[in-house]
Amino acid sequence: MLAKRTIIAVPFLGLLATTYFLNGAPDETKQIADGVWFREGDLKKGHCNNTIIEMKDYLIIIDANFPSGAELVIAEARKISKKPIKYVFDTHHHGDHAYGNPIWTKLGATTIGHIGVVNEMKDREPKRWLAAAMERPDVAKLNLKTAEPPQITFDKKPYEITDGKRKVEFHHLGWAHTKGDGFAWLPAEKILCTGDAVVNGAYNYTADGNIGNWPKVIEAAQKFNPTTILPGHGPYGGPEILVGQRAFLMELRKAVETAQKSGKKVEDLVTTKNGKSTATSITLPASVKNWAGDGLADQVRDTYEELKAKKPRGDLKL
Ligand SMILES: [Zn+2]
């Protein structure tokens, strides 16, 4: 997710809140396995989900969150363990996953991300950082000119951390939600932290994405054969979250492509008010309704533009 549309979505969150009955609730930390905790972020604060992993001598945190989210996760981690927080993994460059980086590095942690996170920040910052600082006191308070990129990067070869007992692998499986999407994989526990390449609910943000390639990235993630999915937003669950997210993206693309081929213009599919997409005539099957919500009009527009330009949406300067 990206802060801007999260803020737009706030009036509808009262409705979404009713779906939070499975596997935790916002601002709740749950133990998933021995030494692994999942904390569901509160979308009203714009926060992402986080995972806390306890190694022999230190902790690893999945996602830096916004600065205010980072503070909450630090407080939670301190309740769990007195071990130092040594590594923080940015699953991608979006503010709700990476703008907390300076909070963690100030604590002495080292930030990690795919090289695409650094490249996305080079392309898109400081514009988004400055916009976020206008809207969010926690970002403004850091008094910085731009986002802080991850300190350790990896490219094609996965990055691994092990203490001899537990192993955590960081993988890039291609461009889905952003060019720098990273997954954290715990092979022994079969737990997969997906960032926003996989969300559990109507939280997809497609404007930086490669909608055509996205399902292939999820297929690659399915090959790990995970039993627990810790998504970027929404409650955790099993591999059915991968199945549903992949089906949603494929149904979205299919519906928009069919409409486009029948001669429909984007204006025929998406209603716009004051420059914002407010409604869409596209409907998706009931099987993917968990993922189809208030953001659908934006997602339809993004998919239409990607198909029209024959280039990933994230590469279009619209
Ligand atoms: Zn995101």
Boltz pocket constraint, residues with backbone or C-beta under 6 A from the ligand:
constraints:
  - pocket:
      binder: B
      contacts: [[A, 1], [A, 2], [A, 92], [A, 94], [A, 97], [A, 177], [A, 196], [A, 205]]
      max_distance: 6.0
